[in-house]
Amino acid sequence: MLLPLTNEPRDYAWGSRTLIAALEGREPAAVPEAEVWFGDHPSDPADLADGRTLRDWIAEEGAAHGVAAPLPYLLKLLAAASPLSIQVHPSKAQAEEGFAREAGLPGDAPRNYADDNHKPEMIVALSDRFEALCGLRAVADSRRLLAALGPAADPLLERLTGDADLTAVLGWLLSGRADEAVAAIIAALDGAESTEFAPALANARRIAAVYPGDPGVVVALLMNYTVLRRGEAMFLRAGLLHAYVSGLGVELMAASDNVLRGGLTPKHIDVDELLRIVDATPGPVPVVLPVSAEGGNRGVESFPAPVPDFRLLRARVSEGGVARFLPTGPAIVLATSGEITVESGGDAVALTPGRAAFATADAGEIRVRGAGEAFLAQPGS
């Protein structure tokens, strides 16, 4: 069974007025459009043509089609015109412990854990450039970058002598004890020059213009700055510090809303909890390139992710061609270019970019025809 899905974009301040609109072939929006959610998450379940939400349909009819609530994943379109908060997500065990610990808090108290689930993520770039900060840079490299800031960086350089110092440095920057040093470093950005780190410094200057005085600007200087090209992906594991900066992408994650923030936001920041969750081990950006999918999927590529919650696939078809998915459970197909038709059994749904269809667990093989591109989200292995 196939069910067409739609949803209204969420108007977070960092969203873009043009990126999702251009994907869908319409005029720029009057307000920022940040995310479109395709799933049954209670915060914003997708809509069906009959007026129900996907969450309603699963509760009322899902069992007859092998679909249980909740879906283990959430698929999104994400469009960033300005930086998102620097953030990290907990592991499953950390989420369960944190959610239980906060169960007794008053209803209006600030919370770190909205649920007891982890939130690994995959983002695939749809725009020609998708800018992001991901993970912490090796200290030796960050010291060379900071040297371009001159004496203003000396208080930070004194604390940043080895990779083991990174957690303590993050705590110092975010605690309020480093406000004077943060202000001096941000002021020094305008005159900083480095051939090796020119893109990272330019990115920090853009972030500082959006979040003047925010210690997250200095945290960003310690992170890997990367640009994904269209079709490239990143996998964000538990504990990995990250922030999307700009661009359009398809995002797939475990069905959770757990976020620990570390700057570039007016929202709640719990420094102690962030430091407990973050994995400050330096390392390269976890870029993921698509590989040919197996298991009955013909003409389909997979973006490997080492989690059981989700698997992300992509089909690209030309006129007269067909790609075939053999899903492992309830799946969502999202069109991202051209015009395609999704078929399963006797059902067929025509999709244009930005539109999606839900395939029930008993749908069997899914075929994609037409000329265009589609992503398929499904449970992991």
N, C-alpha and C positions, 0 to 999 in steps of 0.2 A: 504494500500500500504506500502511495506517495501523497504527501500533503504539502501544498505550497505554504511557505513561511514569509512573513514580512515583520518589520519592526521599525519604530521611529528612532532616529539617531539620538543619542544622549548628548546634552549640550554642555559638557564640561568646558571650563574656560580655556584649556589648552588645545581644544579641538580646532579643526580647520573649516572655514566656510566654503572651500573649493574642492578639496580632495575627494570626498565621497560624492559630492554633487557631480564632479567631472566623470567619475567612474560610472555613475548612473545616467549621464548624458543630460543633466539639467543645469539651470542657472545656479550661481553661487547662493548659498543659504543666507538668511538674514541673521542667524546666530551660529556660533561654532557648533560643528558636528564632530564629536569625538569618537564615539563607538556605536556600532549597531550590534546588538546581541541576538544570536541565533541559538536558542536552547530553552531549557525549562527552568533556569535559575529563578528563584522567587523574587529577586529584586527587579527583574525585567524580562519575563518570559516572552518568547516570540508569539506573533499573532497568526491565527488561521483565518481562512476566508469566511467561515461561518460565525465569526465574532468571538469564538473562544480563544484562549491562549493554548500554546502547546502543553503547558503544565496542566491546564484543565483537561485537555484531551487525553493525556497520559493517565490521569487519575480516573477518568470515566471509561475509557476504551482501550487503554494501553495493554492491559493484561491479556485481552483477546488476541493481541498481535505480538506478544512476546516482549513488550516494553514495560520495564519497571521504573518507577520514580525513585530517586532523581537520576537523570542521565549523569554518567561519570565525568562528562566533559562540558565545556562551554566554548562555542565558536563565535568569533567576533570579527568585524571589520574595525580597524583602528586607524584614526587619522589625526596626526599631531602636527599642529602649526607652531607650538612652543613646547618647551620641555615639560615632561611629566616629573613627578617627585622622584628623587632617588629613593629606592626601596629594596626590600628583601622579603622573601616569603619563607615560612617555616617548613620543616619536614613534617611528615604525618605524626610522628611521635611528639614533636614540639607543639603542633597544633592541638592535639588531644590534651596534652598537659596544660597548655595555656588557656584553652577554652574552659576546661574544668576549673582551673584556678580562678577565672573571672566570673564563674557562674553566680556567685553571691554578691556581685557588685550591684549597686542601685541602677535603675534603668537609665538614668541620665548621666552615669559616670563614663568617662572616656574608656574605650576598650581597644585592645590590640587584636582580639580574636573574634571574628564574626561567626565562626563555625569551627568544627574540629577536623578540618581537612587540610591537606597540603595543597600547594598551588604551583606546581611546575608549569612552565609555559613554553610555547613555540611561537615565534613570529616569523612570517615569510614576507619579504618586501614585495609590494606591488608597484610602488613608485620607482623611478629610475635610481633614486637615492633614498635610503632610509638611515638616518643618523641615530646613533645610540651610544650610551655609556654602558660598559658591561665588564664587571669584575675589576679587581685592583691590579694596577701595573706593578711590575717588579720595582722594589725600592731603588735600586741603582739607576733605573731608567727615570723614575720620578725625580730623583735628586738632580739629574741633568736638566730636566724640564724646569724645576724650581730655580735652578741657577740663573735662568734667563730673567727672573724677576728681581735679581739684585738683592741688596740687604734686607728688603721687606720679607724675604722668605727665610731669613736666618732662624727665627724662633721655631719654625716648622722643621727646618733642616736639622736643628739640634736634637729634635725628638725622633726624626726619621733616619735612623742609622742602619736598620736591618729589617728584613721581612717580618720578623716576630714583633716589631713595634707597631704594626699597622692597626691592630684593634685598639691599642691605647691611644694612638694618634686620632683615630676616628672619634673616640670618646672625648678627647681634649677639644677637638674642633666643634663638636656638637653640644658640648656641655654649657657653653656660655663663658667658660674661662679663657677662651681664645679670641674673644670678640675684637680686641685691639689688633691682634695679629691678622685675623681674617680681613679686617678693613684695610690694613696696609697691603696685604697680598692682592686684594681686588683692585685697589688703586694702582698697583704696579702693573696690572695686566695691560694697560693701554700702551706702555712703552716697552713691553717685553718682545724680544725677537729671538727666534730659534728656527733654523732651517729644519731640523729633525722633528720638532714638535709644533710647527706652525699651525697645522689643522687643529690640534688639541687646544692651543692657546686661543685661536680664533673662535672655537666653540665655547670656551670659557668666557670670552668677552661677550658673546651673544647671550649666554645664560645670565651673566651678571647684569645685562641690560634689562632682563625680564625680572630677575630676583635680586635687586641691589642690596648688598650687605648680607645676603644669606650665606651662612657657613657651608651650605651645600655647593656653592661655587668652588670653594677650595677642595671639598671632597671630590668634586668632579675632576680636579687637576690630578688626583691620585688614581683615577680610573682609566681604563682603556677606552679611548674614543675610536669608534669604528663607523664605517659607511657600508651598509649592505647594498648590493645592486639587485635589480629586479630578479626574483626567483631564488635569491639566497636567503638563508634562514639562520636564526639563533635559537638554541635551546637553553632555557634558564632554569637551572636546578635549584633546589632548596639552598638557602644561605648565600646565594650569589647576588651581590649588590649590583643594581642596574637602574637605568633610566632611559626611556625612549626620548629622543630630542625632536625629530621631525620626520615626516613621511607617512605613507599609506601602507598598511600591511594587513594580512590575514593572521589572526592570533587564535591559537587553540590552547586551552589550559584545562587543568583539573577544575571541577566545579567547586570553587571556593572563592571567598572574598577576603582572605587574610592577607593583610599588607602591613609591614613594619616600615615606617618612613624615616628617612635620614637626611632631609633637606629639600629645598626647592618646593616648598608647600606651606600654606597657612594651616594645614590640618595637624592633628595631634601627632607629636613625636615623643616616643618613650625611649630615651637614649639607652638606658640600662637594658631594656628588653631587646632593642636592636642589637646591642653588642653581644647579648647572649645568643642571638640567632645567627648573626652574620658569620660567614666563613671568609676570613680575611686573608686566606692563602692566595698570593698573587698567581696569575696565570693568563694564558692567551684567551681571546674571545672565542667562545664555543660556536663557531660557524658550522652550519649543517648544509650540505649540498644534497640535492635529490638523487636517489638511486632508483633503478628499475624495481618496481614492486613485483612480488611473487605471489603464489597462492591463488591462482585463478584470475589475477588482475592483469589484463592485457592492454597495452598502450597507456599504462599508469605508472607514475613515479611516487616514491615514498620519501618522507622526511623522517629519518629514524630518530626515535626518542626512547630513552631507557625507563619508561614508566608504563604501568598497566592501565592508566586512566584513559589514554587517548592514543590515536594514531592519525597522522595527517597525510593525505594522499593528494595527488594532482593529476588531472587529465587535460591534455591539449589535443584538440581534434581539428581537422580541416574538413572542408566540404566533402561529403561522401564517406568520411571515415567514422569509426566508432571506437570508443574506449569502454572497457568492461571492468566494473568493480565487483568483487565478491565480498561484501561487508561481513564483519565479524559480530555485528549486532546492530542496534538502531543507529542510523547514520544521517548526517546532514550534508547535502550537496549545495555549494555556494558558487554561483557563476561570477567570474571576475573579468571576462572579456568576451566580445562577440555575442552570438546568439546560439544557444544550445537547447537541446531537448533531453530531458532525463526520462528514461523509460525503466519500468520494472513490471514484469508480468504484463497485464493489459493496461496498466496506467502509464500516462505520459504527462509531463509538466514542462512547458516552455519557460526558459529562464533567460533574462537579460542581466547584465552586470549589476551586482548588489542584491539580487533576488536569490532565494534559497528554497530547497524542498527537503522535507523530512521523510526518510524511508524507514518503515517499521522493520523490526527484527525478522519478520517472516516474509519480507519483500523478495528475497532471493537476489539473483544477479541484477545489478544496476548498469544500464547502458547510457552512455553519453554520446549524442550525435550532434551534428551541426558544424559550426566553425567558431571555435573559441576556447576558453579555458575554464575549468571548474576545479574547486578544492572539495575534498570529501573528508569529513571528520567522523570517526568511529571509535568504539572502545579499543584499547590496546590489546596486545596478545595476552 
